[in-house]
Amino acid sequence: MTRKGTKLNIYESITSEVKDSETSLNLKKTLELKLIIKLLESKVGKMWGSMLYATLPFFMEMPFFKSLHLKEKETFSIVNTLTLQHFEKQDIVMEIGDKGENFYIIL
């Protein structure tokens, strides 16, 4: 199986869970989030960028991105640089007074 096929299968398997217009908004957001996490985990291949581009509405609805009044292309430039990091519940990601070197979106 090619990487391209793998990405398409990931997208199809997640989005196939949403089948009709009566599906709740929370379920759709959860599935979008699952898709974004899968995309960030795989971050390879030619289709990766176009698949991530399809998730832009999710990011553009976030209060932070809304407040910036960015165009779609500008938002994509930011989203395209995201990397996924996993932390355990007890992990300290930052403390008061730390120099800000990273920007975190907590999912």
N, C-alpha and C positions, 0 to 999 in steps of 0.2 A: 504494500500500500504506500502511496506517495504521501509526502507531507501535505501537499495540497488536498488530497483526499481525506487525510486525517482531520485537517482543520474543518473541512466541510462537514464531516461526520460529527464532529464536536458541536458545531453550530446547529446542525439538523437535530441531533439528539436532545439538545437543550430547548430549542425553540419549538420542537414538536409537542412539548408539554403544554404549550398554550395553543388551544385549538379553536376557540370561538370568542366572540366579542363579549361574552358574559363572564370571562375569566377575570378574577379580581385584580385590581391594580397592584396589590401587594405581591401576588404570585408573579405577575409580569416583571416587577422590579427585582424580585428574588431570582428569577430566571436570567434577567439581564445581568445581574451581578455574577451569577455562576458563569455566564458566558465570558464576561470580562476577566474573571479570575482564570478561566481556562486559557483565554487568549494570552494573558500576561505570563502564564506558566509556559506556554509553548513558544512564544515570540520568535518564530522562525518562518521562513518561506515567503513566497511572493504574495500569497493571499492574506497574510497576517495583517498588513496595513489596511486593506479594504474591509476585512472583517472588523477590525477595530474601529474603522471609520463609521461602520454601521451602528456602533454603540454610542456615538456622540450625543444623541438625544438624552441618554442617561446622565452623562456628565453635564450637559448644558442645563439640566434641570436642578443641579446641585446649587444651593444658595451661593457658595463661593464663586463658581463659574458665572452664575447669573449676575452677580454683583460687578463683575469685570466688564460686562457688555461686550464680550469678544465675538468676533465673527467665527463661523464654523471652522474655517481654515486655521485660525489662530488657536482655537480650542484643540483642534486635532494636533497641532504642533506640540502642545503641552502633553496631551494624552499619549502621544506617540513616544514620549520619553519615559513614561511610567515603567517602573519595575515592581514586581511583587516581592514583598518581604513578609515572612511569617514570624510572629512573636508568640511566645507562650503567655498565658494569663499573668504570671508573676513577673515577666520581664519588664525592666525599666527602659523605655525607649528614649526618654529625655528627662532632664530635671530642670527645675527653675534655675536660671542663670547660665544654662548651656548655650554656647554659640550656635545659632541656627544655621545649619549646613544642609539640612534636608527639609523637604515639604512632604508631609504625610496626609494621605486620604485614608481614613480608617473605614474599612468595609466590614 
